[in-house]
Amino acid sequence: MNFSDYPNAVLAVFTQAPPDGALPKPGNQTWALETGEAPFHMPFIPPAIQEHFKIFLTTKADSHVPWINGVFVANEEPEKLIPPEQQRRILNEDNYRWLPKSHAGRRKKAFALISNLHARNDRLQYIEELAKYTDIDVFGRNHIPCPRSGAACLYELALQYKFYLAFENSNCEDYITEKFFENALRQDMVPVVMGAPRESYCAIAPPNSFIHVDDFSSPAELAGYLNWLDRNDTAYASYFAWRAYGNLANTAVLSVV
């Protein structure tokens, strides 16, 4: 890192503990901490240095600048507050018109893209149990190799599968990564989520757009529900009816996670 201009900088943004060259902090300078990691994986910063940070850019919703990967914007209500009776109507309407164009060609149920094999929430163990009762494919490290590289891999898989397991590596409030918005919703798949509590998803997600593992008593019960949706196009289509009420905002990610 080049510190030649550092003493004159008004704002310094760090993604980890400041290096020795940054200390002592210039008196006229504001420090910010930027991280898209879950609290469990945030960089360690000694308490004596923490007090110097005045701006936080993190996944917590109450951060000065919340790190978000997307948000639902209702057509008529900018804060996405769709009344409960209208949400119930979403479930009961004829929603076939909202089925993805690729739906007819999708012959597989669910898949996950996993790179971190040692997640704190035992997501792999949950997936293994889930796979005993329904068809699940896992791509990534030590699993099935992706047929393509980068974004092309996800795009190709999305043409084949109905559900995407958007399982985060930690169960933390507000921690919702690109797995939910970019990997699932923008690829016209129904996300099955593990990570943040349901309330965190409801705060930013389209209504009735996801399936949360916490709503089921066991992986077996969740698998039974996925199997039922796989056979029932009317019920499956209801997870896309939110498109009649709004859209996904193009929220820029602050940096590459």
VEXFIMAR-595688 format. One line per 10 residues: number of its first residue (from 1); their letters; for each residue y, x, z negated of N, C-alpha, C. Coordinates in steps of 0.05 Angstrom, whole numbers. Last residue first. Example, Ala and Ser with C-alpha at 12.3 -4.5 7.8 and 13.67 -1.06 7.14 Angstrom:
// VEXFIMAR-595688
2 = sa = -45/257/-142/-21/273/-143/1/258/-157 ~ -114/264/-156/-90/246/-156/-66/264/-156
//
This chain:
// VEXFIMAR-595688
257 = vvslvatnal = -197/-343/66/-214/-341/42/-240/-327/50 ~ -135/-325/91/-164/-328/97/-180/-323/72 ~ -81/-364/64/-93/-339/74/-122/-344/79 ~ -64/-417/63/-45/-395/57/-55/-368/66 ~ -77/-462/114/-87/-447/92/-70/-423/88 ~ -38/-517/133/-44/-489/137/-55/-477/112 ~ -58/-581/149/-48/-564/127/-57/-535/132 ~ -50/-631/185/-56/-603/192/-43/-585/171 ~ -80/-688/155/-56/-672/160/-65/-643/167 ~ -120/-737/182/-120/-712/166/-95/-696/174
247 = ngyarwafys = -98/-806/178/-109/-783/191/-108/-759/173 ~ -109/-878/172/-93/-853/170/-107/-830/184 ~ -139/-922/181/-118/-924/161/-101/-899/158 ~ -181/-915/214/-163/-937/220/-139/-938/202 ~ -210/-875/190/-193/-868/213/-174/-890/221 ~ -244/-897/154/-218/-888/144/-199/-881/167 ~ -293/-904/176/-274/-926/180/-246/-918/170 ~ -333/-870/167/-313/-861/186/-291/-882/190 ~ -369/-893/134/-357/-868/125/-337/-856/144 ~ -390/-935/163/-368/-941/143/-355/-916/133
237 = ayatdnrdlw = -432/-915/192/-406/-917/205/-384/-923/186 ~ -474/-922/156/-465/-895/162/-437/-896/174 ~ -480/-977/157/-472/-965/132/-461/-937/138 ~ -496/-982/212/-473/-997/201/-462/-984/176 ~ -542/-951/217/-517/-942/231/-493/-957/220 ~ -591/-932/180/-572/-954/180/-545/-946/192 ~ -621/-887/174/-633/-909/188/-614/-933/193 ~ -588/-854/145/-598/-844/170/-610/-867/187 ~ -582/-883/98/-560/-881/116/-569/-872/144 ~ -633/-872/76/-625/-900/83/-602/-900/102
227 = nlygaleaps = -631/-817/68/-651/-828/86/-644/-856/95 ~ -590/-816/30/-586/-804/56/-606/-814/76 ~ -617/-842/-12/-593/-854/-1/-587/-842/27 ~ -658/-806/-23/-665/-833/-15/-641/-847/-2 ~ -628/-762/-40/-644/-761/-15/-651/-788/-5 ~ -609/-782/-89/-590/-776/-67/-605/-775/-40 ~ -658/-784/-117/-643/-808/-112/-623/-805/-89 ~ -672/-729/-117/-689/-749/-104/-675/-775/-98 ~ -632/-706/-148/-633/-700/-119/-651/-720/-104 ~ -607/-758/-193/-625/-736/-186/-623/-730/-156
217 = sfddvhifsn = -570/-797/-199/-583/-787/-223/-600/-763/-218 ~ -507/-794/-166/-536/-798/-165/-549/-785/-189 ~ -456/-779/-165/-461/-808/-165/-490/-814/-165 ~ -453/-725/-160/-451/-735/-187/-456/-765/-188 ~ -451/-714/-106/-477/-712/-119/-476/-724/-147 ~ -415/-759/-65/-414/-739/-86/-441/-738/-101 ~ -396/-766/1/-417/-773/-18/-417/-751/-39 ~ -336/-790/35/-354/-769/25/-375/-781/6 ~ -300/-829/47/-306/-809/68/-327/-789/60 ~ -271/-870/20/-299/-874/28/-306/-855/51
207 = ppaiacyser = -206/-848/41/-223/-866/25/-251/-870/37 ~ -196/-777/50/-195/-804/60/-213/-822/43 ~ -174/-737/-7/-193/-743/15/-188/-772/25 ~ -144/-727/-52/-134/-716/-26/-151/-725/-3 ~ -166/-753/-96/-137/-748/-96/-126/-739/-68 ~ -220/-752/-90/-206/-777/-85/-176/-773/-82 ~ -231/-700/-109/-235/-707/-80/-219/-732/-73 ~ -220/-706/-163/-206/-686/-148/-208/-692/-118 ~ -257/-745/-179/-228/-751/-180/-212/-731/-163 ~ -307/-719/-177/-300/-740/-157/-270/-745/-156
197 = pagmvvpvmd = -297/-649/-191/-305/-676/-198/-295/-696/-177 ~ -318/-596/-145/-297/-610/-161/-308/-637/-169 ~ -381/-593/-130/-360/-574/-137/-340/-587/-156 ~ -410/-622/-74/-415/-612/-101/-393/-591/-106 ~ -417/-674/-24/-402/-653/-39/-413/-647/-67 ~ -429/-685/41/-442/-689/15/-431/-667/-3 ~ -390/-710/93/-394/-688/74/-408/-699/49 ~ -409/-729/156/-404/-740/129/-409/-718/109 ~ -374/-702/212/-398/-705/196/-390/-716/169 ~ -331/-687/246/-343/-714/247/-370/-716/234
187 = qrlaneffke = -306/-641/237/-329/-639/256/-344/-666/257 ~ -270/-653/199/-259/-647/225/-281/-644/246 ~ -307/-659/155/-291/-681/165/-281/-676/194 ~ -334/-604/152/-346/-631/153/-329/-652/167 ~ -302/-558/156/-330/-557/165/-343/-585/168 ~ -250/-575/139/-255/-562/165/-283/-564/174 ~ -258/-604/89/-241/-614/110/-248/-602/137 ~ -302/-576/60/-298/-605/61/-282/-614/85 ~ -298/-521/67/-324/-535/72/-320/-565/75 ~ -250/-502/50/-252/-510/78/-278/-524/84
177 = tiydecnsne = -255/-527/-18/-249/-508/2/-251/-520/30 ~ -233/-546/-79/-244/-558/-55/-236/-540/-31 ~ -222/-551/-142/-232/-530/-125/-247/-543/-101 ~ -207/-589/-180/-189/-584/-157/-199/-564/-137 ~ -248/-562/-229/-228/-583/-222/-210/-573/-200 ~ -309/-534/-208/-284/-531/-221/-265/-553/-212 ~ -366/-506/-198/-358/-533/-204/-332/-532/-221 ~ -375/-461/-144/-369/-466/-172/-360/-495/-176 ~ -385/-459/-91/-399/-440/-107/-394/-443/-137 ~ -395/-525/-61/-379/-502/-69/-395/-483/-86
167 = falyfkyqla = -424/-557/-9/-429/-549/-36/-414/-524/-42 ~ -428/-597/34/-404/-582/27/-406/-575/-3 ~ -473/-609/78/-473/-604/49/-450/-586/42 ~ -464/-659/125/-459/-630/119/-457/-628/89 ~ -500/-702/168/-489/-696/142/-485/-666/139 ~ -520/-704/220/-503/-726/211/-488/-719/185 ~ -527/-654/273/-531/-664/245/-511/-686/238 ~ -513/-636/324/-541/-642/318/-545/-657/292 ~ -461/-620/328/-471/-638/349/-499/-649/343 ~ -457/-583/288/-445/-609/284/-453/-629/305
157 = leylcaagsr = -477/-537/312/-493/-551/292/-483/-579/287 ~ -434/-523/344/-460/-529/356/-478/-545/337 ~ -394/-513/306/-390/-533/327/-417/-542/339 ~ -415/-470/277/-410/-496/264/-408/-518/285 ~ -416/-431/318/-440/-438/304/-437/-466/292 ~ -363/-424/332/-381/-436/352/-407/-445/339 ~ -340/-396/291/-335/-425/292/-354/-439/312 ~ -390/-345/288/-364/-356/280/-363/-386/282 ~ -443/-349/337/-427/-335/317/-401/-349/312 ~ -502/-390/339/-479/-378/351/-463/-363/330
147 = pcpihnrgfv = -544/-404/306/-549/-401/335/-526/-388/350 ~ -554/-369/245/-538/-388/261/-543/-383/291 ~ -618/-362/216/-595/-350/229/-580/-371/245 ~ -638/-391/155/-639/-393/184/-615/-380/196 ~ -629/-341/104/-638/-367/112/-639/-368/143 ~ -603/-296/87/-630/-300/78/-641/-327/85 ~ -541/-326/101/-555/-302/90/-582/-310/78 ~ -550/-384/144/-535/-363/130/-552/-341/120 ~ -570/-452/134/-563/-430/152/-547/-410/136 ~ -618/-499/119/-598/-481/107/-595/-457/126
137 = didtykalee = -633/-567/128/-634/-540/139/-612/-524/126 ~ -671/-621/104/-648/-604/100/-653/-577/113 ~ -697/-684/100/-696/-660/117/-669/-645/114 ~ -720/-702/34/-707/-708/59/-704/-682/75 ~ -748/-684/-9/-748/-713/-4/-733/-721/21 ~ -742/-631/-16/-769/-642/-21/-771/-671/-12 ~ -689/-620/-13/-705/-616/12/-734/-626/8 ~ -672/-623/-65/-665/-644/-46/-683/-644/-21 ~ -690/-574/-84/-701/-599/-95/-696/-622/-76 ~ -657/-540/-54/-686/-538/-52/-700/-563/-63
127 = iyqlrdnrah = -607/-556/-72/-614/-561/-44/-645/-559/-41 ~ -609/-538/-125/-606/-567/-119/-615/-573/-91 ~ -613/-484/-116/-635/-497/-129/-633/-527/-125 ~ -563/-475/-93/-587/-471/-77/-611/-484/-89 ~ -527/-485/-135/-528/-503/-112/-553/-500/-95 ~ -515/-466/-186/-543/-469/-178/-546/-487/-154 ~ -463/-454/-199/-472/-482/-203/-500/-487/-193 ~ -451/-402/-186/-453/-409/-214/-465/-436/-219 ~ -489/-371/-133/-468/-389/-142/-473/-398/-171 ~ -514/-330/-104/-515/-330/-133/-492/-347/-144
117 = lnsilafakk = -508/-326/-50/-535/-334/-60/-536/-337/-90 ~ -461/-341/-5/-463/-332/-33/-489/-343/-45 ~ -470/-369/42/-469/-339/43/-472/-328/15 ~ -492/-425/77/-491/-412/51/-490/-382/55 ~ -485/-487/103/-480/-459/110/-475/-444/84 ~ -532/-540/110/-512/-525/94/-509/-498/106 ~ -548/-606/136/-550/-577/135/-528/-565/118 ~ -585/-665/153/-565/-651/138/-570/-621/139 ~ -614/-691/202/-600/-703/180/-578/-686/168 ~ -617/-697/274/-623/-684/249/-605/-694/227
107 = rrgahskplw = -600/-718/321/-627/-724/313/-635/-712/286 ~ -546/-740/356/-554/-727/331/-582/-736/322 ~ -530/-769/399/-546/-746/404/-555/-731/379 ~ -499/-810/379/-523/-817/393/-542/-793/397 ~ -454/-782/358/-473/-795/341/-500/-800/355 ~ -412/-759/384/-437/-744/385/-459/-758/370 ~ -370/-792/373/-380/-792/400/-407/-778/402 ~ -377/-825/309/-370/-801/326/-383/-803/354 ~ -358/-893/298/-380/-873/299/-371/-849/317 ~ -321/-932/301/-313/-907/289/-335/-886/288
97 = ryndenlirr = -345/-977/320/-326/-963/338/-317/-936/327 ~ -374/-997/278/-388/-982/298/-369/-966/316 ~ -357/-1028/236/-344/-1002/239/-357/-985/261 ~ -341/-1088/216/-358/-1076/237/-345/-1050/245 ~ -329/-1084/144/-322/-1089/171/-343/-1079/191 ~ -342/-1069/93/-354/-1093/103/-348/-1099/133 ~ -314/-1024/78/-343/-1023/76/-356/-1046/91 ~ -262/-1040/84/-272/-1018/100/-302/-1018/101 ~ -257/-1076/42/-258/-1086/70/-268/-1065/89 ~ -251/-1042/0/-276/-1058/2/-279/-1069/30
87 = qqeppilkep = -200/-1023/11/-222/-1004/12/-249/-1019/14 ~ -171/-1069/2/-172/-1059/29/-195/-1038/32 ~ -178/-1074/-53/-189/-1095/-35/-190/-1086/-6 ~ -152/-1027/-72/-181/-1030/-74/-192/-1051/-56 ~ -101/-1000/-27/-110/-1019/-48/-140/-1022/-48 ~ -88/-933/-17/-99/-956/-4/-110/-975/-25 ~ -45/-887/-22/-55/-907/-41/-63/-932/-27 ~ -22/-844/5/-51/-850/10/-62/-872/-9 ~ 31/-835/5/15/-823/-17/-14/-832/-17 ~ 51/-864/48/51/-834/49/35/-821/27
77 = eenavfvgni = 25/-915/78/31/-907/51/29/-877/49 ~ 12/-922/132/34/-938/120/42/-929/93 ~ -28/-884/143/-9/-892/163/16/-905/151 ~ -41/-831/97/-44/-858/105/-22/-866/125 ~ -69/-769/101/-43/-782/102/-46/-811/113 ~ -108/-723/66/-108/-748/81/-80/-761/79 ~ -109/-653/74/-102/-676/58/-101/-700/77 ~ -131/-584/66/-127/-608/81/-118/-631/62 ~ -135/-542/33/-145/-538/60/-141/-563/77 ~ -88/-515/-14/-104/-536/-4/-112/-531/25
67 = wpvhsdaktt = -61/-489/-68/-76/-479/-45/-94/-502/-36 ~ 3/-508/-92/-26/-513/-92/-38/-503/-66 ~ 50/-474/-121/43/-480/-94/13/-483/-93 ~ 46/-480/-177/73/-482/-164/69/-488/-134 ~ -10/-523/-194/2/-497/-188/30/-501/-176 ~ -38/-569/-202/-12/-566/-216/0/-538/-212 ~ -86/-563/-175/-66/-582/-164/-39/-579/-177 ~ -111/-498/-164/-104/-519/-183/-82/-537/-172 ~ -117/-457/-129/-129/-482/-121/-123/-504/-141 ~ -51/-424/-127/-80/-426/-133/-91/-453/-124
57 = lfikfheqia = 1/-389/-137/-10/-403/-113/-40/-403/-115 ~ 52/-386/-183/23/-385/-179/16/-402/-155 ~ 104/-347/-210/96/-366/-189/66/-363/-185 ~ 110/-309/-248/126/-333/-251/118/-355/-231 ~ 82/-256/-284/80/-274/-261/94/-300/-267 ~ 86/-228/-331/106/-222/-311/105/-241/-287 ~ 43/-242/-363/69/-254/-369/91/-248/-349 ~ 2/-209/-345/3/-237/-337/30/-249/-341 ~ 4/-161/-371/16/-163/-345/19/-191/-336 ~ -22/-170/-419/4/-158/-420/19/-159/-393
47 = ppifpmhfpa = -73/-189/-402/-53/-207/-413/-25/-196/-414 ~ -95/-164/-338/-91/-160/-367/-69/-178/-378 ~ -130/-203/-294/-104/-191/-298/-100/-188/-328 ~ -182/-211/-250/-175/-206/-278/-148/-192/-279 ~ -182/-261/-198/-180/-232/-207/-171/-230/-236 ~ -228/-316/-203/-200/-305/-200/-199/-277/-210 ~ -275/-340/-210/-275/-316/-193/-247/-306/-188 ~ -267/-385/-240/-288/-366/-249/-286/-339/-234 ~ -230/-414/-209/-221/-400/-234/-241/-380/-243 ~ -242/-399/-140/-246/-416/-163/-238/-400/-188
37 = egtelawtqn = -191/-371/-96/-217/-371/-110/-218/-392/-132 ~ -145/-362/-70/-159/-387/-63/-186/-389/-77 ~ -86/-336/-97/-115/-334/-95/-126/-362/-88 ~ -28/-301/-115/-40/-318/-94/-70/-314/-94 ~ 26/-296/-158/-3/-291/-155/-15/-311/-135 ~ 90/-265/-157/73/-288/-151/44/-279/-149 ~ 149/-243/-189/121/-238/-182/107/-265/-178 ~ 214/-224/-172/197/-245/-181/168/-240/-171 ~ 262/-174/-194/240/-182/-177/223/-205/-189 ~ 298/-147/-223/308/-168/-206/287/-180/-189
27 = gpkplagdpp = 270/-107/-251/281/-130/-266/290/-152/-249 ~ 207/-84/-228/236/-84/-225/248/-110/-238 ~ 154/-69/-271/165/-89/-253/196/-86/-252 ~ 134/1/-274/142/-24/-286/155/-43/-266 ~ 84/-18/-225/95/-18/-253/114/5/-258 ~ 62/-9/-178/79/-32/-180/93/-34/-207 ~ 26/32/-182/51/38/-168/71/15/-170 ~ -20/9/-203/-2/25/-221/25/30/-208 ~ -25/-57/-175/-32/-29/-178/-12/-14/-195 ~ -34/-122/-204/-16/-102/-191/-26/-74/-195
17 = aqtfvalvan = -95/-156/-192/-77/-143/-211/-60/-123/-197 ~ -88/-194/-130/-104/-182/-152/-84/-169/-172 ~ -51/-210/-95/-77/-224/-94/-96/-214/-115 ~ 20/-218/-102/-5/-203/-107/-29/-221/-105 ~ 84/-213/-77/60/-231/-79/35/-213/-81 ~ 149/-207/-98/125/-192/-93/101/-211/-98 ~ 217/-215/-79/191/-228/-86/168/-210/-79 ~ 255/-177/-69/262/-199/-87/237/-213/-97 ~ 250/-106/-65/240/-133/-58/247/-154/-78 ~ 264/-56/-80/286/-73/-71/276/-102/-64
7 = pydsfnm = 216/-30/-93/236/-34/-114/259/-53/-107 ~ 188/-30/-41/180/-47/-64/202/-51/-85 ~ 194/3/0/214/-18/-2/209/-36/-27 ~ 151/39/-10/178/50/-5/200/28/-8 ~ 98/29/-19/117/19/-39/146/29/-34 ~ 44/11/17/69/26/19/90/14/1 ~ -24/17/0/0/0/0/25/17/0
//
